[in-house]
Amino acid sequence: METFKIEIQELLARVVEVQAENIQEAFSKVNEQYKKAEIVLDYNDFAEVNFTDINSQSKTDKINSLTIEVINYLYSDEQKHYEESNQPQNHIFEKLVQLKSLID
């Protein structure tokens, strides 16, 4: 018999309402509350479960690594452009903030 490593990954999710001046501030506030353990997800927040063959995970790891590199490369320039443009809706910086908060 062979030995296989299968990763079990559970996804917890919760919608949090927060008052803020803009979406970046909202993400920042929720991120800070989460880091301070003011928001703690538990079994009541269960959303999904995935099973992954660890040996095939390298493609996913590469995608995540490249995504982080691209975000870090673009973040400060896009933030500057966003602020200089008076924070327009649908600016790519808003997407970068969301991606960054998901990765952190």
N, C-alpha and C positions, 0 to 999 in steps of 0.2 A: 504494500500500500504506500501511496505517496502522501506527503504532508503539504497542505495548502494553507496560505494565509489569506483570510477574507476579512476585510475591514467592514465593521458595522458603523454607520454614521447616522445619527439622529439629528434632525433639524428641528430646532425650537424657534418659534416666531411669535411676536406680539406687536400689535400696533399701539404706539404711544402718542398721545396728544401733547403738544408743547406749544406755548406761545413764544413767538419770535418775530423779529423784524423781517427776516428773509429765510430762505431755505437753508443757506449755509449756517446761519445762527441756530436754526432748529436742529440740524445734524450735529452741530457742535455741542449744544446743550444736552441732547440725548446721549451722545457719545460720552460726555463727561459724567452724566448720571450713571451710565452703565459701568464706566471705569471705577467709579466710587462705590459700586455695588448698591446704588440706590434703586437700580432696576436689576432684578435677578430673575432670569427665566427658569422655569421648573417644568415638571411633567405636565402641568396644566396647559403649557404652551406648545406641546408636541404638535408638529405639523407633518412630518414625513420621515421615512427611514430608507436608507440606501445601503446596498451591499456591494462592495468593490473588491475585485481581485487585485491585491496589492502589486502584483507583478506587471499589471497593465497601467499602473498609475503614472508612469513617467511622462506621458503626453499631457495629462492634466497638470502635473507639477510644472512642466515647461510653459504651458499656457499661463499659469498663475505667476510664474517668475517673470515672464515677458510683460504681462499686464502691469505688474508692479513697476518694472523699469520704465515703461511708457508713461505711466501716471507721474512718477517722480520727475521724469524729463520735462513733461509739459506743464506740470502744476503751477509753478511760480510765474511763468510767462503768461499762461492763460488767466491766472488770478489777476495779474496786473492789467491785462487787456479788459477783463470783465469789469474791474473797478473803474478803469479809465472810460469805459463805455456806459457808465452809469447803471451797471448791473442789469443788462437786458434779459428778458425772459428767453429761455431756450438757448442760452449760451453754453458752449461745450464745457465751460468751467463747472457748471452745475452737475454735469455728468461725472466729471473728474472727482468732485467732492463726494458724490454718492459712491463711486467705485472705491475711493480711498477709505471711506468709512466702513465699507463692507470688508475690506482687506485688513484693516487695522485691528 
